[in-house]
Amino acid sequence: MSNENDIILKELFKVSAKKENNGFSFTSVSEYQKYVQFLTFLKLVSLEENNIKRKLECMRYHFESFTEAEDILVLLQKQNTPDYDLFIKRLCEKLDNIQSNSHTDKYALYYPINITALKSKINEFHIGNITINILNYLDIKNYIDDETLENQVFKAENFDKTKYQYAKVTVWSRNAGYAHQKVTQYVNLLLCFIAYSKTFIKTSVTVAGPPKQLFELKLNYIFIFKNNVYSLSHHFEDTSKATEFYDLEYHDINKLNLMLTQFNGANRKVQEIVNNSMNQYRLGLKEKIISSSFLSFWTSLEILTLKERSLSHNEVKKRLKSVIKMNDIHEYQIERLYKLRNKLVHTGSHSEITQFDRNLMKGYVEELFEFFMSNFSKHSYSEIDENYKYLQKDVT
């Protein structure tokens, strides 16, 4: 059966010259660039296949540059068979071969975070089979004081390793790519929780000059160790160094620990809601453009109210109202925020949104998030939806 993705293989074969050994040759730089573009496209499409997703997750493996597929492409080109379904079948067989001829290794990943001091201990963060700990430099000194790492990063980048706190994660994997991919998403979620705890009910207004972001924890590096031996370091896209460092006070950590306990007790679908909502909240904190920050906070609110296509934005507003002890001021504020959201989305009206509106939006998201975590986090998705419907019965 013909597959619309066959065209990707046809285009790959057009720009590449046949080669007897694995790999292709190219007659020009532009042809090579086209090849890379189509290969990247093929990678993205194939990674959406459910059987590939399941296999990669089961074997704890991640494609790096997708070179694993090149010998399959060479063979299909020799046979003049630009067949996407056949490519996926051969890719599955290749993964089976990798799995049978390799083993998992223990990877330890260290993420420096621009926090200078912890006034008390942060609980372990558990999600699935992964545990994350926040440690100071002295806790991990014996591990990261590696000569190669010292020369490649600490000295070369003038990186003061003693100044940071570190998220340490240990995971079993067949390659560093999987370890990095699997763990970083959860470290980012932990940073969202820390940002929430640190900025809860706090606001700021810039009187002179352009508005500033509210808060930003930055990840610049990952230091990856394989079987307790330094393997490599990884740069994030934003390589600019943190310009501000934060202390976490006792009340910050107490709030953070409560959130971690609530999150660890939730089922995976509810954890996903919290994850998506917190990522939008964190975007709102670090966004310097006021209207964009406002919209990120509103999106965070939508996620917490289980916004889907069948749920109108007016219903989102009602669900927010249903969990707040409303008075006339709240009524006015929420209606104003709702109208500002609609103007921004439908007409691109940015100038009407002030720092006060952005801060107000942040506060309402936090009020909803507090209610959600305290009252809904141990329920299922369907139970939460039913609870919202019950709560909003008397909301106009």
C-alpha positions as YAML, in Angstrom:
chain: A
units: angstrom
residues:
- id: 1
  name: MET
  ca: [0.00, 0.00, 0.00]
- id: 2
  name: SER
  ca: [1.31, 3.43, -0.93]
- id: 3
  name: ASN
  ca: [2.19, 5.74, 1.97]
- id: 4
  name: GLU
  ca: [2.24, 9.54, 1.66]
- id: 5
  name: ASN
  ca: [5.58, 9.49, 3.49]
- id: 6
  name: ASP
  ca: [7.13, 7.59, 0.57]
- id: 7
  name: ILE
  ca: [7.86, 11.00, -0.91]
- id: 8
  name: ILE
  ca: [10.42, 11.68, 1.84]
- id: 9
  name: LEU
  ca: [12.43, 8.65, 0.73]
- id: 10
  name: LYS
  ca: [12.09, 9.63, -2.93]
- id: 11
  name: GLU
  ca: [13.50, 13.08, -2.19]
- id: 12
  name: LEU
  ca: [16.36, 11.56, -0.14]
- id: 13
  name: PHE
  ca: [17.26, 9.28, -3.04]
- id: 14
  name: LYS
  ca: [17.17, 12.20, -5.51]
- id: 15
  name: VAL
  ca: [19.85, 14.24, -3.73]
- id: 16
  name: SER
  ca: [22.16, 11.39, -2.72]
- id: 17
  name: ALA
  ca: [24.57, 9.35, -4.81]
- id: 18
  name: LYS
  ca: [24.75, 5.58, -4.36]
- id: 19
  name: LYS
  ca: [27.65, 4.25, -2.36]
- id: 20
  name: GLU
  ca: [28.69, 0.62, -1.91]
- id: 21
  name: ASN
  ca: [29.52, 0.98, 1.78]
- id: 22
  name: ASN
  ca: [27.08, 2.34, 4.32]
- id: 23
  name: GLY
  ca: [26.32, 6.01, 3.77]
- id: 24
  name: PHE
  ca: [25.86, 8.31, 0.79]
- id: 25
  name: SER
  ca: [28.04, 10.63, -1.24]
- id: 26
  name: PHE
  ca: [27.02, 14.07, -2.54]
- id: 27
  name: THR
  ca: [28.03, 16.14, -5.53]
- id: 28
  name: SER
  ca: [27.49, 19.53, -3.88]
- id: 29
  name: VAL
  ca: [27.02, 21.22, -0.53]
- id: 30
  name: SER
  ca: [23.44, 22.15, -1.42]
- id: 31
  name: GLU
  ca: [22.59, 18.51, -2.10]
- id: 32
  name: TYR
  ca: [24.06, 17.51, 1.25]
- id: 33
  name: GLN
  ca: [22.01, 20.23, 2.97]
- id: 34
  name: LYS
  ca: [18.84, 18.95, 1.29]
- id: 35
  name: TYR
  ca: [19.72, 15.43, 2.40]
- id: 36
  name: VAL
  ca: [20.11, 16.57, 6.02]
- id: 37
  name: GLN
  ca: [16.77, 18.39, 5.86]
- id: 38
  name: PHE
  ca: [14.90, 15.37, 4.53]
- id: 39
  name: LEU
  ca: [16.70, 13.00, 6.90]
- id: 40
  name: THR
  ca: [15.65, 15.21, 9.82]
- id: 41
  name: PHE
  ca: [12.10, 15.17, 8.50]
- id: 42
  name: LEU
  ca: [12.20, 11.37, 8.22]
- id: 43
  name: LYS
  ca: [13.47, 11.13, 11.78]
- id: 44
  name: LEU
  ca: [10.66, 13.31, 13.13]
- id: 45
  name: VAL
  ca: [7.99, 11.40, 11.22]
- id: 46
  name: SER
  ca: [9.30, 7.96, 12.18]
- id: 47
  name: LEU
  ca: [9.54, 8.90, 15.86]
- id: 48
  name: GLU
  ca: [5.78, 9.50, 15.80]
- id: 49
  name: GLU
  ca: [5.17, 5.85, 14.93]
- id: 50
  name: ASN
  ca: [3.74, 4.10, 18.01]
- id: 51
  name: ASN
  ca: [5.79, 0.93, 17.52]
- id: 52
  name: ILE
  ca: [9.02, 2.95, 17.29]
- id: 53
  name: LYS
  ca: [8.08, 5.02, 20.37]
- id: 54
  name: ARG
  ca: [7.35, 1.91, 22.42]
- id: 55
  name: LYS
  ca: [10.49, 0.12, 21.29]
- id: 56
  name: LEU
  ca: [12.79, 3.07, 22.07]
- id: 57
  name: GLU
  ca: [11.23, 3.54, 25.50]
- id: 58
  name: CYS
  ca: [11.39, -0.18, 26.30]
- id: 59
  name: MET
  ca: [15.04, -0.54, 25.29]
- id: 60
  name: ARG
  ca: [16.05, 2.85, 26.81]
- id: 61
  name: TYR
  ca: [17.60, 4.16, 23.65]
- id: 62
  name: HIS
  ca: [17.54, 7.50, 21.81]
- id: 63
  name: PHE
  ca: [18.52, 8.37, 18.25]
- id: 64
  name: GLU
  ca: [21.33, 10.91, 18.18]
- id: 65
  name: SER
  ca: [22.01, 11.90, 14.55]
- id: 66
  name: PHE
  ca: [19.82, 9.15, 13.03]
- id: 67
  name: THR
  ca: [22.89, 7.54, 11.44]
- id: 68
  name: GLU
  ca: [21.38, 4.23, 12.56]
- id: 69
  name: ALA
  ca: [19.01, 4.52, 9.59]
- id: 70
  name: GLU
  ca: [21.59, 5.20, 6.86]
- id: 71
  name: ASP
  ca: [22.41, 1.59, 6.02]
- id: 72
  name: ILE
  ca: [18.66, 0.93, 5.67]
- id: 73
  name: LEU
  ca: [18.36, 3.88, 3.28]
- id: 74
  name: VAL
  ca: [21.36, 2.68, 1.24]
- id: 75
  name: LEU
  ca: [19.78, -0.75, 0.85]
- id: 76
  name: LEU
  ca: [16.38, 0.66, -0.14]
- id: 77
  name: GLN
  ca: [18.01, 2.96, -2.68]
- id: 78
  name: LYS
  ca: [19.95, 0.09, -4.24]
- id: 79
  name: GLN
  ca: [16.66, -1.79, -4.56]
- id: 80
  name: ASN
  ca: [14.97, 1.37, -5.89]
- id: 81
  name: THR
  ca: [12.32, 0.97, -3.19]
- id: 82
  name: PRO
  ca: [11.25, 4.30, -1.65]
- id: 83
  name: ASP
  ca: [8.78, 2.52, 0.63]
- id: 84
  name: TYR
  ca: [8.20, 4.22, 4.01]
- id: 85
  name: ASP
  ca: [6.38, 1.25, 5.57]
- id: 86
  name: LEU
  ca: [9.27, -1.02, 4.62]
- id: 87
  name: PHE
  ca: [11.69, 1.54, 6.07]
- id: 88
  name: ILE
  ca: [9.83, 1.44, 9.41]
- id: 89
  name: LYS
  ca: [9.88, -2.36, 9.38]
- id: 90
  name: ARG
  ca: [13.65, -2.40, 8.74]
- id: 91
  name: LEU
  ca: [14.15, 0.27, 11.44]
- id: 92
  name: CYS
  ca: [12.35, -1.91, 13.98]
- id: 93
  name: GLU
  ca: [14.61, -4.83, 13.02]
- id: 94
  name: LYS
  ca: [17.65, -2.56, 13.42]
- id: 95
  name: LEU
  ca: [16.53, -1.55, 16.90]
- id: 96
  name: ASP
  ca: [16.02, -5.21, 17.82]
- id: 97
  name: ASN
  ca: [19.60, -5.87, 16.71]
- id: 98
  name: ILE
  ca: [20.91, -2.94, 18.77]
- id: 99
  name: GLN
  ca: [19.03, -4.20, 21.79]
- id: 100
  name: SER
  ca: [20.33, -7.75, 21.48]
- id: 101
  name: ASN
  ca: [23.94, -6.59, 21.07]
- id: 102
  name: SER
  ca: [24.10, -3.90, 23.72]
- id: 103
  name: HIS
  ca: [23.37, -3.46, 27.39]
- id: 104
  name: THR
  ca: [22.17, -0.69, 29.66]
- id: 105
  name: ASP
  ca: [24.67, 1.37, 31.61]
- id: 106
  name: LYS
  ca: [24.30, 3.50, 34.71]
- id: 107
  name: TYR
  ca: [24.30, 7.21, 33.83]
- id: 108
  name: ALA
  ca: [24.55, 9.98, 36.41]
- id: 109
  name: LEU
  ca: [23.57, 13.43, 35.18]
- id: 110
  name: TYR
  ca: [24.43, 16.64, 37.04]
- id: 111
  name: TYR
  ca: [22.60, 19.89, 36.23]
- id: 112
  name: PRO
  ca: [24.04, 23.08, 37.76]
- id: 113
  name: ILE
  ca: [21.23, 25.46, 38.80]
- id: 114
  name: ASN
  ca: [21.64, 29.14, 39.66]
- id: 115
  name: ILE
  ca: [20.73, 28.69, 43.32]
- id: 116
  name: THR
  ca: [23.44, 29.61, 45.81]
- id: 117
  name: ALA
  ca: [22.10, 28.27, 49.09]
- id: 118
  name: LEU
  ca: [19.46, 25.97, 50.55]
- id: 119
  name: LYS
  ca: [18.26, 26.78, 54.07]
- id: 120
  name: SER
  ca: [16.83, 23.26, 54.53]
- id: 121
  name: LYS
  ca: [16.62, 19.94, 52.72]
- id: 122
  name: ILE
  ca: [14.53, 19.49, 49.57]
- id: 123
  name: ASN
  ca: [12.62, 16.22, 49.34]
- id: 124
  name: GLU
  ca: [13.49, 13.71, 46.65]
- id: 125
  name: PHE
  ca: [11.44, 14.17, 43.52]
- id: 126
  name: HIS
  ca: [10.02, 10.89, 42.18]
- id: 127
  name: ILE
  ca: [8.41, 10.39, 38.79]
- id: 128
  name: GLY
  ca: [8.19, 6.90, 37.36]
- id: 129
  name: ASN
  ca: [11.48, 5.14, 38.11]
- id: 130
  name: ILE
  ca: [13.48, 8.39, 38.24]
- id: 131
  name: THR
  ca: [14.60, 10.15, 41.41]
- id: 132
  name: ILE
  ca: [16.03, 13.68, 41.47]
- id: 133
  name: ASN
  ca: [18.01, 15.19, 44.34]
- id: 134
  name: ILE
  ca: [19.14, 18.80, 44.78]
- id: 135
  name: LEU
  ca: [22.67, 18.82, 46.22]
- id: 136
  name: ASN
  ca: [25.39, 21.40, 46.83]
- id: 137
  name: TYR
  ca: [28.90, 21.28, 45.43]
- id: 138
  name: LEU
  ca: [30.39, 19.66, 48.54]
- id: 139
  name: ASP
  ca: [27.86, 16.80, 48.26]
- id: 140
  name: ILE
  ca: [29.06, 15.92, 44.76]
- id: 141
  name: LYS
  ca: [32.65, 17.17, 44.86]
- id: 142
  name: ASN
  ca: [34.13, 13.67, 44.71]
- id: 143
  name: TYR
  ca: [32.13, 12.93, 41.56]
- id: 144
  name: ILE
  ca: [32.47, 16.04, 39.41]
- id: 145
  name: ASP
  ca: [36.06, 17.00, 40.29]
- id: 146
  name: ASP
  ca: [37.21, 15.30, 37.10]
- id: 147
  name: GLU
  ca: [40.32, 16.51, 35.27]
- id: 148
  name: THR
  ca: [38.76, 16.33, 31.79]
- id: 149
  name: LEU
  ca: [35.60, 18.11, 32.92]
- id: 150
  name: GLU
  ca: [37.76, 20.69, 34.69]
- id: 151
  name: ASN
  ca: [39.68, 21.49, 31.50]
- id: 152
  name: GLN
  ca: [36.72, 21.30, 29.09]
- id: 153
  name: VAL
  ca: [34.23, 23.36, 31.06]
- id: 154
  name: PHE
  ca: [35.23, 24.78, 34.42]
- id: 155
  name: LYS
  ca: [38.48, 26.39, 33.31]
- id: 156
  name: ALA
  ca: [37.64, 26.90, 29.65]
- id: 157
  name: GLU
  ca: [34.28, 28.55, 30.38]
- id: 158
  name: ASN
  ca: [35.37, 30.26, 33.60]
- id: 159
  name: PHE
  ca: [32.61, 28.35, 35.36]
- id: 160
  name: ASP
  ca: [32.53, 28.65, 39.16]
- id: 161
  name: LYS
  ca: [31.32, 25.17, 40.09]
- id: 162
  name: THR
  ca: [31.20, 25.99, 43.82]
- id: 163
  name: LYS
  ca: [28.55, 28.67, 43.35]
- id: 164
  name: TYR
  ca: [25.74, 26.40, 42.15]
- id: 165
  name: GLN
  ca: [23.34, 23.83, 43.52]
- id: 166
  name: TYR
  ca: [23.05, 20.66, 41.42]
- id: 167
  name: ALA
  ca: [20.18, 18.45, 40.37]
- id: 168
  name: LYS
  ca: [21.55, 14.90, 40.34]
- id: 169
  name: VAL
  ca: [19.70, 12.14, 38.51]
- id: 170
  name: THR
  ca: [20.70, 8.52, 37.99]
- id: 171
  name: VAL
  ca: [19.14, 6.50, 35.17]
- id: 172
  name: TRP
  ca: [19.88, 3.25, 33.34]
- id: 173
  name: SER
  ca: [20.19, 3.65, 29.57]
- id: 174
  name: ARG
  ca: [21.78, 2.24, 26.41]
- id: 175
  name: ASN
  ca: [23.16, 5.61, 25.38]
- id: 176
  name: ALA
  ca: [23.66, 9.11, 26.75]
- id: 177
  name: GLY
  ca: [21.04, 10.53, 24.38]
- id: 178
  name: TYR
  ca: [18.23, 8.58, 26.03]
- id: 179
  name: ALA
  ca: [19.45, 9.50, 29.51]
- id: 180
  name: HIS
  ca: [19.53, 13.18, 28.58]
- id: 181
  name: GLN
  ca: [16.15, 13.12, 26.80]
- id: 182
  name: LYS
  ca: [14.41, 11.17, 29.55]
- id: 183
  name: VAL
  ca: [15.72, 13.12, 32.52]
- id: 184
  name: THR
  ca: [15.87, 16.75, 31.36]
- id: 185
  name: GLN
  ca: [12.10, 17.09, 31.02]
- id: 186
  name: TYR
  ca: [11.71, 16.16, 34.69]
- id: 187
  name: VAL
  ca: [14.53, 18.42, 35.87]
- id: 188
  name: ASN
  ca: [12.75, 21.26, 34.07]
- id: 189
  name: LEU
  ca: [9.55, 20.38, 35.92]
- id: 190
  name: LEU
  ca: [11.42, 20.51, 39.23]
- id: 191
  name: LEU
  ca: [12.68, 23.96, 38.25]
- id: 192
  name: CYS
  ca: [9.06, 24.97, 37.58]
- id: 193
  name: PHE
  ca: [8.14, 23.88, 41.11]
- id: 194
  name: ILE
  ca: [11.09, 25.79, 42.58]
- id: 195
  name: ALA
  ca: [10.16, 28.91, 40.57]
- id: 196
  name: TYR
  ca: [6.56, 28.64, 41.77]
- id: 197
  name: SER
  ca: [7.61, 28.23, 45.40]
- id: 198
  name: LYS
  ca: [10.04, 31.14, 45.21]
- id: 199
  name: THR
  ca: [7.66, 33.60, 43.52]
- id: 200
  name: PHE
  ca: [4.33, 32.53, 45.06]
- id: 201
  name: ILE
  ca: [2.12, 35.63, 45.71]
- id: 202
  name: LYS
  ca: [5.11, 37.85, 44.88]
- id: 203
  name: THR
  ca: [4.91, 40.48, 42.14]
- id: 204
  name: SER
  ca: [7.05, 43.27, 40.78]
- id: 205
  name: VAL
  ca: [6.57, 46.40, 38.69]
- id: 206
  name: THR
  ca: [9.30, 48.12, 36.70]
- id: 207
  name: VAL
  ca: [8.92, 51.87, 37.20]
- id: 208
  name: ALA
  ca: [11.62, 53.01, 34.75]
- id: 209
  name: GLY
  ca: [12.98, 51.31, 31.64]
- id: 210
  name: PRO
  ca: [11.63, 48.22, 29.90]
- id: 211
  name: PRO
  ca: [9.79, 45.60, 32.03]
- id: 212
  name: LYS
  ca: [11.92, 42.80, 33.46]
- id: 213
  name: GLN
  ca: [11.20, 39.11, 33.78]
- id: 214
  name: LEU
  ca: [9.90, 38.02, 37.16]
- id: 215
  name: PHE
  ca: [12.23, 35.08, 37.74]
- id: 216
  name: GLU
  ca: [14.43, 32.65, 35.80]
- id: 217
  name: LEU
  ca: [16.27, 29.53, 36.80]
- id: 218
  name: LYS
  ca: [18.66, 28.59, 34.00]
- id: 219
  name: LEU
  ca: [20.07, 25.30, 32.83]
- id: 220
  name: ASN
  ca: [23.32, 25.88, 30.94]
- id: 221
  name: TYR
  ca: [25.01, 22.48, 31.17]
- id: 222
  name: ILE
  ca: [24.58, 18.81, 31.87]
- id: 223
  name: PHE
  ca: [27.60, 16.83, 33.06]
- id: 224
  name: ILE
  ca: [27.08, 13.18, 32.13]
- id: 225
  name: PHE
  ca: [28.90, 10.29, 33.80]
- id: 226
  name: LYS
  ca: [28.71, 6.72, 32.50]
- id: 227
  name: ASN
  ca: [29.34, 3.98, 35.07]
- id: 228
  name: ASN
  ca: [30.86, 6.64, 37.40]
- id: 229
  name: VAL
  ca: [33.32, 7.85, 34.73]
- id: 230
  name: TYR
  ca: [32.96, 11.28, 33.10]
- id: 231
  name: SER
  ca: [31.57, 10.87, 29.59]
- id: 232
  name: LEU
  ca: [30.57, 14.25, 28.16]
- id: 233
  name: SER
  ca: [29.04, 17.63, 28.89]
- id: 234
  name: HIS
  ca: [26.10, 19.09, 27.03]
- id: 235
  name: HIS
  ca: [25.24, 22.75, 26.32]
- id: 236
  name: PHE
  ca: [21.66, 23.90, 26.20]
- id: 237
  name: GLU
  ca: [20.59, 26.18, 23.33]
- id: 238
  name: ASP
  ca: [20.74, 29.23, 25.56]
- id: 239
  name: THR
  ca: [24.40, 29.28, 26.54]
- id: 240
  name: SER
  ca: [24.29, 32.68, 28.23]
- id: 241
  name: LYS
  ca: [25.34, 32.44, 31.84]
- id: 242
  name: ALA
  ca: [22.94, 33.13, 34.68]
- id: 243
  name: THR
  ca: [23.21, 36.75, 35.79]
- id: 244
  name: GLU
  ca: [21.19, 36.31, 38.97]
- id: 245
  name: PHE
  ca: [21.45, 33.71, 41.72]
- id: 246
  name: TYR
  ca: [18.79, 32.88, 44.28]
- id: 247
  name: ASP
  ca: [18.66, 31.54, 47.81]
- id: 248
  name: LEU
  ca: [15.85, 29.20, 48.81]
- id: 249
  name: GLU
  ca: [14.55, 30.15, 52.25]
- id: 250
  name: TYR
  ca: [12.79, 27.84, 54.70]
- id: 251
  name: HIS
  ca: [9.29, 28.89, 53.56]
- id: 252
  name: ASP
  ca: [10.26, 28.41, 49.89]
- id: 253
  name: ILE
  ca: [11.45, 24.87, 50.57]
- id: 254
  name: ASN
  ca: [8.46, 24.03, 52.79]
- id: 255
  name: LYS
  ca: [6.13, 24.99, 49.93]
- id: 256
  name: LEU
  ca: [8.26, 23.11, 47.41]
- id: 257
  name: ASN
  ca: [8.28, 19.95, 49.53]
- id: 258
  name: LEU
  ca: [4.49, 20.07, 49.87]
- id: 259
  name: MET
  ca: [4.12, 20.36, 46.09]
- id: 260
  name: LEU
  ca: [6.48, 17.45, 45.50]
- id: 261
  name: THR
  ca: [4.51, 15.29, 47.95]
- id: 262
  name: GLN
  ca: [1.23, 16.19, 46.22]
- id: 263
  name: PHE
  ca: [2.71, 15.58, 42.77]
- id: 264
  name: ASN
  ca: [4.26, 12.24, 43.71]
- id: 265
  name: GLY
  ca: [0.80, 11.07, 44.86]
- id: 266
  name: ALA
  ca: [-0.96, 11.94, 41.59]
- id: 267
  name: ASN
  ca: [-1.58, 9.54, 38.70]
- id: 268
  name: ARG
  ca: [0.36, 9.97, 35.46]
- id: 269
  name: LYS
  ca: [-2.37, 11.83, 33.55]
- id: 270
  name: VAL
  ca: [-2.82, 14.35, 36.35]
- id: 271
  name: GLN
  ca: [0.97, 14.68, 36.61]
- id: 272
  name: GLU
  ca: [0.97, 15.54, 32.91]
- id: 273
  name: ILE
  ca: [-1.61, 18.30, 33.50]
- id: 274
  name: VAL
  ca: [0.52, 19.72, 36.32]
- id: 275
  name: ASN
  ca: [3.66, 19.46, 34.18]
- id: 276
  name: ASN
  ca: [2.10, 21.32, 31.23]
- id: 277
  name: SER
  ca: [0.57, 23.97, 33.46]
- id: 278
  name: MET
  ca: [3.81, 24.57, 35.35]
- id: 279
  name: ASN
  ca: [5.80, 24.90, 32.12]
- id: 280
  name: GLN
  ca: [3.47, 27.68, 31.00]
- id: 281
  name: TYR
  ca: [3.69, 29.30, 34.43]
- id: 282
  name: ARG
  ca: [7.49, 29.27, 34.24]
- id: 283
  name: LEU
  ca: [7.36, 30.82, 30.75]
- id: 284
  name: GLY
  ca: [5.22, 33.57, 32.21]
- id: 285
  name: LEU
  ca: [7.84, 34.24, 34.89]
- id: 286
  name: LYS
  ca: [10.79, 34.54, 32.53]
- id: 287
  name: GLU
  ca: [9.04, 36.35, 29.65]
- id: 288
  name: LYS
  ca: [10.00, 40.04, 29.45]
- id: 289
  name: ILE
  ca: [7.15, 41.02, 27.10]
- id: 290
  name: ILE
  ca: [4.19, 41.74, 29.38]
- id: 291
  name: SER
  ca: [1.46, 40.53, 26.99]
- id: 292
  name: SER
  ca: [3.32, 37.27, 26.30]
- id: 293
  name: SER
  ca: [3.81, 36.71, 30.02]
- id: 294
  name: PHE
  ca: [0.09, 37.39, 30.59]
- id: 295
  name: LEU
  ca: [-0.88, 34.88, 27.88]
- id: 296
  name: SER
  ca: [1.41, 32.18, 29.32]
- id: 297
  name: PHE
  ca: [-0.27, 32.58, 32.72]
- id: 298
  name: TRP
  ca: [-3.70, 32.39, 31.07]
- id: 299
  name: THR
  ca: [-2.66, 29.21, 29.21]
- id: 300
  name: SER
  ca: [-1.50, 27.73, 32.51]
- id: 301
  name: LEU
  ca: [-4.98, 28.45, 33.88]
- id: 302
  name: GLU
  ca: [-6.63, 26.81, 30.85]
- id: 303
  name: ILE
  ca: [-4.63, 23.62, 31.39]
- id: 304
  name: LEU
  ca: [-5.62, 23.46, 35.07]
- id: 305
  name: THR
  ca: [-9.31, 23.82, 34.13]
- id: 306
  name: LEU
  ca: [-8.96, 20.91, 31.65]
- id: 307
  name: LYS
  ca: [-9.50, 23.15, 28.63]
- id: 308
  name: GLU
  ca: [-10.19, 21.12, 25.50]
- id: 309
  name: ARG
  ca: [-12.03, 21.90, 22.27]
- id: 310
  name: SER
  ca: [-15.35, 20.95, 23.83]
- id: 311
  name: LEU
  ca: [-14.82, 23.40, 26.69]
- id: 312
  name: SER
  ca: [-15.32, 27.08, 25.84]
- id: 313
  name: HIS
  ca: [-13.16, 29.87, 27.18]
- id: 314
  name: ASN
  ca: [-16.23, 31.15, 28.98]
- id: 315
  name: GLU
  ca: [-16.36, 27.80, 30.82]
- id: 316
  name: VAL
  ca: [-12.68, 28.23, 31.76]
- id: 317
  name: LYS
  ca: [-13.63, 31.53, 33.38]
- id: 318
  name: LYS
  ca: [-16.53, 29.85, 35.24]
- id: 319
  name: ARG
  ca: [-14.29, 27.09, 36.53]
- id: 320
  name: LEU
  ca: [-11.85, 29.66, 37.87]
- id: 321
  name: LYS
  ca: [-14.68, 31.50, 39.61]
- id: 322
  name: SER
  ca: [-16.02, 28.26, 41.09]
- id: 323
  name: VAL
  ca: [-12.92, 27.70, 43.24]
- id: 324
  name: ILE
  ca: [-12.54, 31.30, 44.47]
- id: 325
  name: LYS
  ca: [-14.48, 32.94, 47.29]
- id: 326
  name: MET
  ca: [-15.91, 35.54, 44.97]
- id: 327
  name: ASN
  ca: [-16.79, 39.15, 45.73]
- id: 328
  name: ASP
  ca: [-17.50, 42.15, 43.49]
- id: 329
  name: ILE
  ca: [-13.80, 42.95, 43.09]
- id: 330
  name: HIS
  ca: [-12.99, 39.40, 41.98]
- id: 331
  name: GLU
  ca: [-15.90, 39.51, 39.54]
- id: 332
  name: TYR
  ca: [-14.62, 42.71, 37.96]
- id: 333
  name: GLN
  ca: [-11.00, 41.51, 37.83]
- id: 334
  name: ILE
  ca: [-11.74, 38.14, 36.24]
- id: 335
  name: GLU
  ca: [-14.06, 39.68, 33.65]
- id: 336
  name: ARG
  ca: [-11.36, 42.23, 32.79]
- id: 337
  name: LEU
  ca: [-8.68, 39.55, 32.44]
- id: 338
  name: TYR
  ca: [-11.03, 37.49, 30.26]
- id: 339
  name: LYS
  ca: [-11.69, 40.45, 27.95]
- id: 340
  name: LEU
  ca: [-7.97, 41.28, 27.76]
- id: 341
  name: ARG
  ca: [-7.23, 37.68, 26.82]
- id: 342
  name: ASN
  ca: [-9.82, 37.77, 24.03]
- id: 343
  name: LYS
  ca: [-8.54, 41.07, 22.65]
- id: 344
  name: LEU
  ca: [-4.96, 39.85, 22.71]
- id: 345
  name: VAL
  ca: [-5.74, 36.58, 20.92]
- id: 346
  name: HIS
  ca: [-8.24, 37.89, 18.39]
- id: 347
  name: THR
  ca: [-6.92, 41.38, 17.58]
- id: 348
  name: GLY
  ca: [-3.32, 41.27, 18.80]
- id: 349
  name: SER
  ca: [-4.03, 44.13, 21.23]
- id: 350
  name: HIS
  ca: [-0.84, 44.06, 23.34]
- id: 351
  name: SER
  ca: [-0.70, 47.62, 24.61]
- id: 352
  name: GLU
  ca: [-3.76, 47.42, 26.88]
- id: 353
  name: ILE
  ca: [-2.17, 44.77, 29.09]
- id: 354
  name: THR
  ca: [-0.27, 46.35, 31.97]
- id: 355
  name: GLN
  ca: [2.18, 44.93, 34.48]
- id: 356
  name: PHE
  ca: [-0.66, 45.09, 37.00]
- id: 357
  name: ASP
  ca: [-2.80, 42.87, 34.73]
- id: 358
  name: ARG
  ca: [0.09, 40.44, 34.30]
- id: 359
  name: ASN
  ca: [0.62, 40.26, 38.07]
- id: 360
  name: LEU
  ca: [-3.11, 39.83, 38.65]
- id: 361
  name: MET
  ca: [-3.20, 36.97, 36.15]
- id: 362
  name: LYS
  ca: [-0.27, 35.33, 37.93]
- id: 363
  name: GLY
  ca: [-2.11, 35.56, 41.26]
- id: 364
  name: TYR
  ca: [-5.26, 33.90, 39.94]
- id: 365
  name: VAL
  ca: [-3.28, 31.06, 38.38]
- id: 366
  name: GLU
  ca: [-1.59, 30.48, 41.73]
- id: 367
  name: GLU
  ca: [-4.93, 30.48, 43.57]
- id: 368
  name: LEU
  ca: [-6.32, 27.92, 41.13]
- id: 369
  name: PHE
  ca: [-3.12, 25.83, 41.27]
- id: 370
  name: GLU
  ca: [-3.23, 25.74, 45.08]
- id: 371
  name: PHE
  ca: [-6.82, 24.52, 44.97]
- id: 372
  name: PHE
  ca: [-6.05, 21.99, 42.25]
- id: 373
  name: MET
  ca: [-3.10, 20.44, 44.11]
- id: 374
  name: SER
  ca: [-4.86, 20.37, 47.50]
- id: 375
  name: ASN
  ca: [-8.22, 19.08, 46.31]
- id: 376
  name: PHE
  ca: [-7.79, 17.39, 42.93]
- id: 377
  name: SER
  ca: [-4.28, 15.92, 42.72]
- id: 378
  name: LYS
  ca: [-5.31, 12.49, 44.05]
- id: 379
  name: HIS
  ca: [-8.32, 12.21, 41.74]
- id: 380
  name: SER
  ca: [-8.52, 10.87, 38.19]
- id: 381
  name: TYR
  ca: [-8.99, 13.14, 35.18]
- id: 382
  name: SER
  ca: [-12.67, 12.22, 34.82]
- id: 383
  name: GLU
  ca: [-13.28, 12.79, 38.54]
- id: 384
  name: ILE
  ca: [-11.67, 16.23, 38.35]
- id: 385
  name: ASP
  ca: [-13.86, 17.13, 35.37]
- id: 386
  name: GLU
  ca: [-17.00, 16.05, 37.24]
- id: 387
  name: ASN
  ca: [-15.94, 18.00, 40.34]
- id: 388
  name: TYR
  ca: [-15.51, 21.14, 38.24]
- id: 389
  name: LYS
  ca: [-18.99, 20.67, 36.74]
- id: 390
  name: TYR
  ca: [-20.46, 20.34, 40.21]
- id: 391
  name: LEU
  ca: [-18.60, 23.36, 41.57]
- id: 392
  name: GLN
  ca: [-19.56, 25.67, 38.70]
- id: 393
  name: LYS
  ca: [-23.31, 24.98, 38.85]
- id: 394
  name: ASP
  ca: [-24.02, 28.23, 40.67]
- id: 395
  name: VAL
  ca: [-21.50, 30.32, 38.71]
- id: 396
  name: THR
  ca: [-22.95, 32.82, 36.25]
...
